[in-house]
Amino acid sequence: MNENKLLQRLQKEVLIGDGAIGTMLYAKGVSLDSNFEHLNLIRPKLVAELAREYIDAGAGVIETNTFGANTTKLSAIGLGHKVTEINLAGAKIARDVAGSGVLVAGSVGPLVLPRGGELELSTEQMEDAFRVQCRALADGGVDFLLLETFSSLRQLKLAVTVARETGLPVSASLAFLEGGRSGDGSTVESFCRVMTTAGADMIGANCGAGPLELLKVIKQMAALTDKPISAYANSGFPEYLDGRYIYRATPEYFAAMAAEMVAAGANLVGGCCGTTPAHITALARTLCGCRPAARSKTPVISVSEPAPAPPKSDSFLDSWGSRTIITVELDPPKGLDCSRIIAGCRRIKEAGADAINLAENPLARPRMGNIALGSLIQREVGIEVIVHVTGRDRNLIGMQSDLMGASLLGIRSILAVTGDPATMGDHAGATSVFDLHSLTLIKLLSDMNNGVNALGNPIGAGAGFTIGAAFNPNTNNMAVQSRRLRKKIAAGARFAQTQPIYDAAILFAALEATRDCTIPFLPGIMPLVSERNAEYLNNEVPGITVPDAVRARMKGRDKDDGVREGLAIAREFIDATCGSVGGYYLIPPFGKYELAVNLIEHIQQREREQRR
């Protein structure tokens, strides 16, 4: 099917697409833990059976069972070497069932890395992944490529560019959520503009927030573009009932909403999550003989209101450059008694520290919530608190809710970290969320400072956060870590704190690698207390390396002797680096805040000596 013939059909008739593939394979007994795309190789008859059901229901366009048949998804389950084979099989199954009268759309979904991974795919990696899949689908005989359920406009643009290399028509579909924005905050207007530049032959929306919201998106698209529009709505929102996910929208309701989408300007209408052959039957019956609606493009005037100014507040960084800044980390209590940490914070403030760091469930072990505790410390002790926030414990919805609450409670400094995986902790059955990792969390915090949430919807006044980033200098590849820090700065980070360092040479190497990074850089210092403590940190705690020479000094030391030697090592590190950095991040082990006080006094003494 060449491009002109497809476009001619879309101009003359409304084409009916198929419905959900995953929903129906699940209904046919395939476990949710299975890889649906692999069924093209191991259960091709089942895949073909579903395709026939949709054609019998009235679909004039069927999709290949290849939505997630890309390198990133298949490699994660050991099937990366079968990407081409799975896509070829998916195209062949659909082509054989479709015959000559039904069009076959090669389904291509977004590239998603495993949750919790901070690595980002490079442009070249994304191009290669899309190229392999699109070529295999083209070789398998599909009529056009359907890029669907993308949440990143940038990635979709890249996919369109690569897909066009096949010479096949390309349809590009973004998943819009409630409010008419995609997961990355893209508007319908920006989507239409970018897709026109990229050269998509058809644009559209699928999945997202249900038929009613999709109808609103289609109306906006029709006013912005002359291109054919595809619309594949979910069957409403799922409800978990008796061990299964049930979608409430009836075929009749779905078909009625689809008719409104056609009247608004849709040229290709099908179903996404939760839709079945029954929905497509109703769709075909309702839209039989429909022609595309006439459109009237209207100019769209974008009015952008300036973001409200963030709340004004003093920051522990205000004195950066004029004196040595000191922050001290204390772990929240494991229970409800706050008396010890409050007393420790008071003593640390009296000693001259500028801020208290509160970790969030370090090593994936539950402790008191640090946002509420941080608010209490700021109120009762009068010292700024840097709250550590991880991507492990909250999904995107809960994260935004808690961060708005933190701003309301007066928390202004946030250290954004990915977090130790839940499997490190002592709670069997606990799972990691990882909707966000450190970089995307920094981006969210920055958006909230600009007065919008993750979807770009206004939240009122900016949150006013001072955003911090973690940096791990204990690495064999400092260049990789420095590149990640630059990305974090570009996303909105305004200061960096490092993992504990025990060798001044490592700090100097980190400073050299990040010399173009102009944000405050605070090296971490965790005084050792015993040989056992040193060996544990070196062997069991991610991101910490204790050099052989330091471990040799701690060998055989315990109790008071171990504490004395650990403090001596920490003071020597301060002596060697004082003047090269503008501050320190002290991490006393086991809540021993007296060790932090000792080091604060030493730092202040060295600063006085340097001023003489």
FENZIQUI-V35879 format. One record per residue. N is the residue number from 1. RES is the residue in one small letter. D_FIRST is the distance of its C-alpha to the first C-alpha in Angstrom with 2 decimals. Layout:
((N/RES/D_FIRST) (N/RES/D_FIRST))
This chain:
((1/m/0.00) (2/n/3.78) (3/e/6.69) (4/n/8.45) (5/k/6.57) (6/l/6.67) (7/l/10.14) (8/q/11.12) (9/r/10.83) (10/l/12.75) (11/q/15.29) (12/k/15.96) (13/e/16.07) (14/v/17.04) (15/l/14.74) (16/i/16.85) (17/g/16.46) (18/d/18.52) (19/g/21.92) (20/a/23.87) (21/i/23.42) (22/g/26.66) (23/t/28.73) (24/m/27.79) (25/l/28.21) (26/y/31.58) (27/a/32.42) (28/k/31.75) (29/g/34.42) (30/v/32.76) (31/s/35.19) (32/l/34.41) (33/d/35.76) (34/s/33.04) (35/n/29.95) (36/f/27.10) (37/e/24.49) (38/h/26.83) (39/l/26.51) (40/n/23.23) (41/l/25.71) (42/i/28.84) (43/r/27.80) (44/p/24.24) (45/k/25.29) (46/l/26.25) (47/v/22.92) (48/a/21.14) (49/e/23.79) (50/l/23.02) (51/a/19.27) (52/r/20.36) (53/e/22.88) (54/y/20.46) (55/i/18.25) (56/d/21.59) (57/a/22.60) (58/g/19.85) (59/a/17.09) (60/g/13.65) (61/v/12.42) (62/i/14.14) (63/e/14.94) (64/t/15.86) (65/n/19.63) (66/t/19.71) (67/f/21.09) (68/g/24.15) (69/a/23.04) (70/n/24.21) (71/t/27.19) (72/t/29.62) (73/k/29.37) (74/l/29.19) (75/s/31.90) (76/a/34.20) (77/i/34.32) (78/g/34.43) (79/l/30.82) (80/g/29.76) (81/h/29.47) (82/k/26.80) (83/v/24.19) (84/t/21.72) (85/e/22.62) (86/i/22.24) (87/n/18.78) (88/l/17.56) (89/a/19.29) (90/g/17.89) (91/a/14.25) (92/k/15.32) (93/i/17.28) (94/a/14.63) (95/r/12.07) (96/d/15.00) (97/v/16.09) (98/a/12.90) (99/g/12.32) (100/s/9.80) (101/g/10.84) (102/v/10.60) (103/l/8.20) (104/v/9.51) (105/a/10.92) (106/g/12.76) (107/s/16.21) (108/v/18.39) (109/g/21.92) (110/p/24.77) (111/l/27.13) (112/v/30.50) (113/l/33.64) (114/p/36.23) (115/r/38.62) (116/g/41.73) (117/g/40.31) (118/e/41.27) (119/l/39.16) (120/e/36.17) (121/l/33.06) (122/s/33.06) (123/t/30.22) (124/e/29.68) (125/q/29.68) (126/m/27.07) (127/e/24.83) (128/d/25.27) (129/a/24.57) (130/f/21.29) (131/r/20.24) (132/v/20.99) (133/q/19.09) (134/c/15.90) (135/r/15.86) (136/a/16.52) (137/l/13.72) (138/a/11.23) (139/d/13.15) (140/g/12.99) (141/g/9.31) (142/v/8.43) (143/d/5.30) (144/f/7.86) (145/l/11.59) (146/l/14.21) (147/l/17.58) (148/e/20.14) (149/t/23.90) (150/f/25.00) (151/s/28.58) (152/s/28.95) (153/l/27.42) (154/r/28.32) (155/q/26.45) (156/l/23.34) (157/k/23.42) (158/l/23.74) (159/a/20.83) (160/v/18.53) (161/t/19.86) (162/v/19.24) (163/a/15.73) (164/r/14.73) (165/e/15.94) (166/t/12.87) (167/g/10.84) (168/l/8.36) (169/p/8.98) (170/v/12.27) (171/s/14.15) (172/a/17.88) (173/s/20.40) (174/l/24.16) (175/a/26.69) (176/f/29.34) (177/l/32.75) (178/e/35.50) (179/g/36.42) (180/g/32.97) (181/r/33.01) (182/s/31.11) (183/g/33.01) (184/d/33.70) (185/g/34.94) (186/s/32.03) (187/t/31.97) (188/v/29.15) (189/e/30.06) (190/s/29.88) (191/f/26.55) (192/c/24.99) (193/r/26.71) (194/v/25.76) (195/m/22.05) (196/t/21.99) (197/t/23.74) (198/a/21.49) (199/g/18.35) (200/a/16.53) (201/d/13.80) (202/m/15.00) (203/i/18.41) (204/g/20.34) (205/a/23.00) (206/n/23.46) (207/c/26.44) (208/g/29.56) (209/a/32.40) (210/g/31.26) (211/p/29.89) (212/l/32.63) (213/e/32.27) (214/l/28.47) (215/l/28.98) (216/k/31.26) (217/v/28.72) (218/i/25.99) (219/k/28.64) (220/q/29.39) (221/m/25.81) (222/a/25.34) (223/a/28.45) (224/l/27.32) (225/t/23.74) (226/d/21.46) (227/k/18.31) (228/p/16.52) (229/i/18.52) (230/s/17.97) (231/a/21.09) (232/y/21.81) (233/a/25.60) (234/n/28.03) (235/s/30.18) (236/g/33.15) (237/f/35.39) (238/p/36.19) (239/e/39.67) (240/y/41.17) (241/l/42.85) (242/d/44.43) (243/g/42.57) (244/r/39.07) (245/y/37.08) (246/i/36.74) (247/y/34.65) (248/r/36.56) (249/a/34.02) (250/t/33.79) (251/p/30.61) (252/e/32.18) (253/y/32.92) (254/f/29.48) (255/a/27.86) (256/a/30.37) (257/m/29.60) (258/a/25.84) (259/a/26.71) (260/e/28.62) (261/m/25.72) (262/v/23.59) (263/a/26.63) (264/a/26.84) (265/g/23.33) (266/a/20.87) (267/n/17.34) (268/l/16.19) (269/v/19.19) (270/g/19.87) (271/g/22.78) (272/c/24.09) (273/c/27.41) (274/g/29.45) (275/t/26.97) (276/t/26.73) (277/p/25.18) (278/a/28.04) (279/h/26.88) (280/i/23.35) (281/t/25.07) (282/a/27.16) (283/l/24.27) (284/a/22.31) (285/r/25.61) (286/t/26.47) (287/l/23.23) (288/c/22.34) (289/g/21.62) (290/c/21.91) (291/r/20.57) (292/p/20.33) (293/a/23.85) (294/a/25.14) (295/r/25.98) (296/s/28.97) (297/k/28.98) (298/t/32.44) (299/p/34.08) (300/v/34.76) (301/i/38.10) (302/s/38.58) (303/v/42.19) (304/s/43.16) (305/e/46.60) (306/p/48.46) (307/a/48.75) (308/p/52.24) (309/a/54.53) (310/p/54.94) (311/p/58.27) (312/k/60.97) (313/s/62.58) (314/d/64.58) (315/s/62.85) (316/f/64.37) (317/l/62.78) (318/d/64.83) (319/s/67.53) (320/w/65.20) (321/g/66.81) (322/s/70.24) (323/r/71.07) (324/t/69.64) (325/i/67.30) (326/i/67.64) (327/t/65.43) (328/v/66.35) (329/e/64.17) (330/l/65.57) (331/d/63.86) (332/p/63.99) (333/p/66.21) (334/k/64.98) (335/g/66.79) (336/l/68.01) (337/d/71.04) (338/c/70.38) (339/s/73.99) (340/r/73.71) (341/i/70.64) (342/i/72.15) (343/a/75.35) (344/g/73.45) (345/c/71.56) (346/r/74.88) (347/r/76.42) (348/i/73.44) (349/k/73.54) (350/e/77.30) (351/a/76.73) (352/g/74.49) (353/a/70.86) (354/d/68.34) (355/a/65.84) (356/i/65.23) (357/n/61.99) (358/l/61.04) (359/a/58.60) (360/e/56.26) (361/n/56.84) (362/p/57.29) (363/l/56.33) (364/a/54.55) (365/r/57.88) (366/p/58.46) (367/r/60.91) (368/m/61.82) (369/g/59.08) (370/n/59.55) (371/i/58.50) (372/a/61.26) (373/l/63.69) (374/g/62.88) (375/s/63.64) (376/l/66.94) (377/i/67.91) (378/q/67.23) (379/r/69.29) (380/e/72.21) (381/v/72.43) (382/g/71.15) (383/i/69.00) (384/e/65.32) (385/v/62.94) (386/i/59.73) (387/v/57.63) (388/h/55.23) (389/v/51.97) (390/t/49.59) (391/g/45.97) (392/r/47.02) (393/d/48.75) (394/r/46.74) (395/n/43.21) (396/l/41.81) (397/i/43.26) (398/g/46.70) (399/m/46.79) (400/q/46.41) (401/s/48.97) (402/d/51.50) (403/l/51.12) (404/m/51.79) (405/g/54.78) (406/a/55.94) (407/s/55.90) (408/l/57.86) (409/l/60.43) (410/g/60.96) (411/i/59.14) (412/r/58.12) (413/s/57.40) (414/i/54.53) (415/l/53.76) (416/a/50.10) (417/v/49.57) (418/t/47.05) (419/g/49.81) (420/d/50.87) (421/p/48.71) (422/a/50.21) (423/t/50.71) (424/m/53.49) (425/g/55.52) (426/d/57.88) (427/h/55.98) (428/a/54.18) (429/g/51.04) (430/a/50.56) (431/t/47.05) (432/s/45.75) (433/v/43.46) (434/f/42.21) (435/d/39.90) (436/l/41.44) (437/h/42.89) (438/s/45.43) (439/l/43.12) (440/t/41.09) (441/l/44.41) (442/i/45.87) (443/k/42.93) (444/l/43.55) (445/l/47.25) (446/s/46.58) (447/d/44.35) (448/m/47.14) (449/n/49.60) (450/n/47.51) (451/g/47.79) (452/v/44.36) (453/n/43.06) (454/a/40.09) (455/l/37.71) (456/g/39.42) (457/n/41.33) (458/p/44.95) (459/i/47.76) (460/g/50.60) (461/a/52.79) (462/g/51.60) (463/a/52.69) (464/g/54.81) (465/f/54.11) (466/t/55.28) (467/i/52.53) (468/g/53.45) (469/a/51.52) (470/a/52.57) (471/f/52.84) (472/n/53.54) (473/p/55.53) (474/n/56.27) (475/t/53.40) (476/n/52.92) (477/n/50.26) (478/m/51.69) (479/a/48.91) (480/v/46.33) (481/q/48.64) (482/s/49.35) (483/r/45.67) (484/r/45.22) (485/l/48.25) (486/r/46.86) (487/k/43.68) (488/k/45.96) (489/i/47.99) (490/a/44.93) (491/a/43.97) (492/g/47.47) (493/a/50.05) (494/r/53.52) (495/f/55.59) (496/a/55.25) (497/q/57.34) (498/t/57.27) (499/q/57.81) (500/p/61.47) (501/i/62.54) (502/y/65.59) (503/d/65.55) (504/a/66.08) (505/a/64.24) (506/i/61.03) (507/l/61.46) (508/f/62.10) (509/a/58.97) (510/a/56.96) (511/l/58.60) (512/e/57.79) (513/a/54.11) (514/t/53.86) (515/r/56.23) (516/d/53.60) (517/c/53.18) (518/t/55.69) (519/i/55.84) (520/p/58.92) (521/f/58.79) (522/l/61.03) (523/p/61.59) (524/g/62.21) (525/i/65.60) (526/m/66.28) (527/p/69.85) (528/l/70.31) (529/v/73.02) (530/s/73.42) (531/e/72.32) (532/r/70.38) (533/n/68.61) (534/a/67.65) (535/e/66.31) (536/y/64.33) (537/l/62.65) (538/n/61.85) (539/n/60.51) (540/e/58.96) (541/v/57.88) (542/p/54.50) (543/g/54.76) (544/i/58.51) (545/t/60.15) (546/v/63.94) (547/p/65.10) (548/d/67.33) (549/a/70.28) (550/v/70.10) (551/r/69.81) (552/a/72.81) (553/r/74.81) (554/m/73.97) (555/k/74.84) (556/g/77.60) (557/r/77.70) (558/d/77.64) (559/k/78.92) (560/d/80.90) (561/d/80.81) (562/g/77.02) (563/v/76.68) (564/r/79.05) (565/e/77.16) (566/g/73.77) (567/l/75.07) (568/a/76.57) (569/i/73.20) (570/a/71.53) (571/r/74.30) (572/e/74.00) (573/f/70.30) (574/i/71.17) (575/d/73.90) (576/a/71.53) (577/t/68.80) (578/c/70.73) (579/g/70.18) (580/s/66.77) (581/v/65.04) (582/g/65.61) (583/g/65.70) (584/y/65.51) (585/y/63.81) (586/l/66.37) (587/i/65.40) (588/p/68.58) (589/p/67.97) (590/f/68.91) (591/g/69.63) (592/k/72.66) (593/y/72.70) (594/e/76.11) (595/l/74.35) (596/a/72.22) (597/v/75.40) (598/n/77.00) (599/l/74.12) (600/i/73.98) (601/e/77.67) (602/h/77.11) (603/i/74.30) (604/q/76.52) (605/q/79.42) (606/r/77.36) (607/e/76.14) (608/r/79.75) (609/e/80.76) (610/q/78.06) (611/r/79.21) (612/r/82.79))
